[in-house]
Amino acid sequence: MIDAKILNEFTRKLADALPPGLGDLPRHVELNLRDLLEATLARMDLVPRKEFDVQSAVLARSREKLEALERRVAELEAALAEDKR
């Protein structure tokens, strides 16, 4: 989930951008917008950047290992075919 501090700052800036003299409207907009953003972001199933980077690195290592295994299997199959001749 997105950091609460970032979410609070974003909604506060949006509410502050409203023209002065609207009474409590900026505060109501801030609260409602925050709730809306929280609900929307929760449905998006977001992950923190650090976790994404870790999983990307794991995937890259797994790909490298898979490619190495594919090359090794191809070499073994070639050697086996050569032995059968």
Secondary structure, 3 states (H helix, E strand, C coil): CCCHHHHHHHHHHHHHCCCCCCCCHHHHHHHHHHHHHHHHHHHCCCCCHHHHHHHHHHHHHHHHHHHHHHHHHHHHHHHHHHHHC
